[in-house]
């Protein structure tokens, strides 16, 4: 895949994303902020680096999924790595009190990602049952 193909996939995805209902766009923005931006403030912690790497891999998976399966309910499958991420963060949580900024952020990431996974399971099950239409039109 060339760089321009990758950029085209990203632009295409975001154009469709912005056509979704405002609450969904805001939800995706919150997830991206907590998983992709906020870890940059905590890079002194290995856990933050792990969250950032998993976010970047998931974003790449999302672009590839939408390129091949369309902007469908299958997109939730891109978050499959969030399951082991949650297990890892859960195991590390005791080292960071919730009253400290890093500990609070880590718990919020876990809560947000777990909630997202619930939505993802619902969407993927609907896709498997036959709801395979594009979620937005071009």
C-alpha positions in Angstrom: 0.0 0.0 0.0 1.4 3.4 -1.0 1.3 6.4 1.3 -1.3 8.2 -0.9 -3.5 5.1 -0.8 -3.3 5.1 3.0 -4.1 8.8 3.1 -7.1 8.3 0.8 -8.4 5.5 3.1 -8.1 7.9 6.1 -9.8 10.7 4.4 -12.6 8.5 3.1 -13.2 7.0 6.6 -13.3 10.4 8.2 -15.7 11.8 5.6 -18.1 9.0 6.4 -17.5 9.3 10.1 -18.6 12.9 10.1 -21.9 11.9 8.5 -22.9 9.8 11.5 -25.2 11.3 14.2 -23.5 13.9 16.3 -23.5 11.8 19.5 -21.7 9.0 17.7 -19.1 11.4 16.3 -18.6 12.8 19.8 -18.2 9.3 21.3 -15.6 8.4 18.7 -13.8 11.7 19.5 -13.8 10.9 23.2 -12.3 7.5 22.5 -9.7 8.9 20.2 -8.8 11.6 22.7 -8.4 9.2 25.6 -6.6 6.4 23.6 -4.7 8.4 21.1 -4.0 11.9 22.5 -3.9 11.6 26.3 -1.3 8.8 26.4 1.2 11.4 25.0 1.0 13.2 28.3 1.9 10.0 30.2 4.6 8.5 28.1 6.8 8.1 31.2 4.4 5.1 32.0 4.7 1.9 29.9 0.9 1.5 30.2 0.4 4.8 28.3 2.7 3.6 25.5 0.8 0.3 25.3 -2.5 2.2 25.0 -1.1 4.4 22.3 0.3 1.5 20.3 -3.0 -0.5 20.6 -4.9 2.6 19.5 -2.7 3.1 16.4 -2.9 -0.6 15.5 -6.7 -0.5 15.9 -7.0 2.6 13.8 -5.0 0.9 11.0 -7.3 -2.1 11.3 -10.3 0.1 11.1 -9.1 1.8 7.9 -8.4 -1.7 6.4 -11.7 -3.1 7.5 -13.7 -0.2 6.1 -11.8 -0.4 2.8 -12.7 -4.0 2.3 -16.0 -4.4 4.1 -17.3 -0.9 3.9 -18.4 1.5 6.6 -20.5 -1.2 8.2 -21.2 -2.6 11.7 -18.1 -4.8 11.2 -15.9 -1.9 12.1 -16.2 -2.8 15.8 -13.9 -5.8 15.1 -11.0 -3.3 14.9 -11.2 -3.1 18.7 -10.4 -6.7 19.2 -7.0 -5.8 20.8 -8.8 -3.7 23.4 -9.7 -7.0 25.2 -6.1 -7.9 26.1 -5.5 -4.2 26.7 -8.2 -4.1 29.3 -6.7 -7.3 31.0 -3.3 -5.7 31.0 -4.5 -2.4 32.4 -6.6 -4.2 35.0 -3.5 -6.1 36.2 -1.5 -2.8 36.4 -4.2 -0.7 38.0 -3.2 -1.4 41.6 0.1 0.3 41.1 -1.6 3.7 40.4 -4.0 5.2 42.8 -7.2 6.7 41.3 -6.6 10.0 42.9 -3.4 10.6 40.8 -3.9 11.9 37.3 -2.3 8.8 35.6 -4.4 6.4 37.7 -7.6 8.4 37.0 -6.8 8.4 33.2 -6.0 4.7 33.2 -9.4 3.9 34.9 -11.3 6.2 32.5 -9.6 4.5 29.5 -10.7 1.1 30.8 -14.3 2.3 31.4 -14.6 3.9 28.0 -13.0 1.0 26.1 -15.1 -1.5 28.0 -18.3 0.5 27.1 -17.1 0.7 23.5 -16.6 -3.1 23.4 -20.2 -3.6 24.5 -21.4 -1.5 21.5 -18.9 -3.4 19.3 -20.3 -6.8 20.3 -23.8 -5.6 19.5 -22.8 -4.2 16.1 -20.8 -7.2 15.1 -23.6 -9.6 16.1 -26.0 -7.5 14.0 -23.5 -7.7 11.1 -23.3 -11.5 11.4 -27.1 -11.7 11.5 -27.2 -9.9 8.1 -27.2 -6.1 8.7 -24.4 -5.4 6.3 -25.5 -2.2 4.7 -23.3 0.9 4.8 -24.1 3.0 7.8 -23.8 6.2 5.8 -24.1 7.0 2.1 -21.3 8.5 0.0 
